[in-house]
Amino acid sequence: MGAEILTVESFRLPLDNGLYLEGEVRVLRDGHPKPVVLISHGFRGHKDWAFWPGVGTRLAESGFYTVSFNFSRIAARSAAGISPQAAAEAATLSRELLELEQLLHSLLEGRLPLGELADPEQLAVLGHSRAGGSNIVFAAEHPEVRALVVWNGGSAPVRRQGEKGPEPTLQEAAVAEDLQRNKQRFDLERALGALSAPALIIQGDQDREALLQQNADFRKAAPQHRYHAVKGADHTFNTADPYEGPTSALNEAAALTIEFLHEQLG
């Protein structure tokens, strides 16, 4: 692979309300179509947060057509003319799933850069944190997905009904209402149990208690999938932004992910 050139090309997909998805494709430019990996950042992250550019590069160098992108809620923070309510609704899980679907359509229609190097029939999704949860639902609803990887993923932290605290922000209220309206659809244990594609769930054992409990629930509801605990790893595999390079925990998660994806996608 030493003579092959890693190419990075940007894209921007227009959506409604003046919002958009922006991202990059990373791929070895050798003329051969490759399995596709769509990377989804976490609720408080973005495509350039800490380890994501390095992880995208590592996946691409391992032979995948790798797509990293920002959900539109990132653009909503500074978009001109967008109403506060529309910006809040851009942060919901329903919106995240809709945007994953729009990204998938763009891939299948050949509208992403260097599309001739993508093999959409060999498709995997990788999601971190809340996007791990949305990717579970997305994979369960889309048979096009051939493999799923979740990093420290599950439901986003939401204030329980009646819990004391400051008045919810417009965004917090929109996210909570969306979860309430879609309880059955967003039942992650049910979705993972029904998922026919193989899944690898990687969980740091020093993550917050709610996600550790959800991981235990995943194992009970969907024992057919593969699970791995990274010892001593927190929610971001012991990395931070500004990024100072990969940790042993991140390297472990990345290596397991690449091995699993090669096994499932060839």
N, C-alpha and C positions, 0 to 999 in steps of 0.2 A: 504493500500500500504506500510505500515511501514516495513513489513517483506520482501518485494521484494528488490532485489539487482539491483541498477543501474550499468550497465556495459558499459564501454567505450572501443572500439577496433578501432585501426587505420587501414587504407588501403592506397594503392598506386596503381594507375592505369596507366600503361605506355601508352604514346601517340606517335606521330611522333616527329622527330627532337630532340630526347632525352628528350622531355618534359613529364610531368606526372601530374595527378591529385592526390593530397594527402588529406586525411581527416580522420574523425572519425565518427563512429556510436555510438550513445548513446541510450540505451534502457533498460527498466526494464526487467530483466531476469526471467520471470515467466512462460515461456513455451507457452504463447498465442500470436499468430500473431497480430500485431498492425498496425494501419494506418501509412503511411509513410509521413514524411515531409522532403523535400530537401531544405536546407538553402543556399542561394547565397549571398556572401558578396559584398559590393559596389566596385566601380572602384578603389578607393584608399585604400580599406581595405584589410583584409585577414581573414581567418577563426578564428584566435585567437585575432582579434582586439577587445579591450575593452569588450563590452557586449556580444559578440557572444558565448563564452563558457558557460556563465551563461544562456543565452536564450536557447541554445541547451539543457542544463541540465533541465531547467524548462519545456520545451516541452516534453522531455523524461519522466520526473517524472509525467507528466500529461497523460501519456499513449500512446505516439507516438514513432515510430521507427524514430529517428532523424538523418539525415545525414548532417554533416557540411564538407565543403571542400574548398580547394584553387583552383581557376582557374589557368591554366598553366602559365599565365603571371607572377605569383609569382615565380615559379620555373625558368622562363626564365631570371630573374634578375641575377641568379648565375650559370645557366647551362653551363657546359663546352662544347665548340665546336659549340654552336648555333650562327648563323650569326646575325648581328644587325637587318637586315630586318626581319628575322624570329621572333626575339624577339619582334619587333614592331608589327608585324601582330598578335602575340599572344594576343595583347591587344584590338583587334577589337571586335565589337559586333557580327559579324558573327562567330568568333572563340568561343565566349562565348556561343552562341547558340549551336554550334557543340559539345562543351564539356558538356553542359547540356544533350544533346541527348546521348552522350557516357556514362554519368553517369546513365541515365535512362536505357539504354541497360544492363549495369552491374547489376542494381537492378533487372530487369526482368529476367536476366539469372542466378540470384542467386550468383553473384560473389562478393557481398559485405559481410562484416563480419556479423555473427549472422543472416544470411538471413532467417532462419527458423522462426524468430520473426517478419518478415516483411510481410505485406499484400499489395502487389503492386497494387491491384485493388482498394485500398483506398489511393490514392496518392494526396498530396498537395505540392505546391511550395511556398516558401517565399523568396522574394528578396528585398534588400535594395538599395537605390540610383540607379545607372545605372542598377544594376541587377534587380531592380523592373521593369524597361523597358524591359530587355531581358526576364524576366519571363512572362510578358504579351504576348510577341510574342510567346514564347515557349508554354505557355498554350493554346493559340489560334491555334497553329499548331499541338498539341498533345492531342487527345481525352482521353488519359490515365490520364490526369490531371483532378482531380475531384473538386479541390478548389485552389484558388489563393489568396495569401496575398501579398500586396505591402506596404513597409515601405518607405515613402519619396522618391518615385521612379519615374523615367522618363528618359529622354534623358540626357546623360552626357554633361557637358559644352564643347562646341566646338567653336573655333574661326570662326566667320562669314567670308565668302568670301570677300576679300578686306579690312578686318579689320586690322588696323595698329597694329604693335607689332613686337617682335623679330621673326626671322626666325623660322617656326614651327620645332619642333623636329621630328625625324624619326617616333616616336610613334604617335605624334599628326597628322602627315600627313597620316599615315596608317589608323587611326581611322576615320579621316575626309573623306578620299577616300572611305572607306567601307560604311559609312553612305550615301554618294552621290550615290554609285552604287546600293544601296538597299533601296532607298527612299520609295517605296511602301511597301515593306516587313516590314520596320521599322516604319511605320506610326502607332504610339502607340494608338492614338484615334480610328483609324479604327480597329485595332486588338482587343482592349478592347470592342468595340461595337459589334464585331462579336463573341466574346467569349461566348460559351454556358455554361461553368462551372461558378459557382458563385464566385465572387471576393469581397474581402474586401480591400479597399484602405485607408490606414492610413497616414495622412499628418500632420506634425508639422506646426502650423500657423506662426512660425517665421523662416521658411526655406527660401532659396534664392528665389527671385521673379520669376525666370524662372520656378521653380518647382511649385510654388503656382499658376501661370498662367496655367501650364499644368494640374494641378489638377482640375482647373475650367473647362478646356477643356474636361477632362475625364468625369466630371459630365454631361456635355451637350451631349457628344457623346455616353455615355453608362450609362444612368440613371437607368438601371435595376440592377446595382451593388450597393454594400454597401459602404458608405463613412463615414469617421470619422476624424474630425480635433482635434488634441491634442493642447490645448491652452498653449501658452508660450513655445512650444517645437521647438528646432532648428533641423538641419539636422540629428543629432545623438541623438536626444531626451535628449539633455543637458548632455550627457556623454562625456568622453574624454579618450584617451589612453596615459599614464597608467591609468588603470581603478580603480575607487575608489568606485565602487558599483552602484547599480541601482538608478535611479532618479524616481520621481513620474511620469514623462512623459513616461519613459521607462516601468515602471510597468503598466501604463495604456495601452500602445500599446501591451505589452505581454499578459495581461489579456484578452483584446478584441480578440487577435489572437487565443488564446487557446479556448475561448468560441465559436468563429466562426468555428474553425476546428472541435471541438467536434460536433457542430450542423450539419456540412456538411458531416463529415466522420464517425460519430458515436463513 
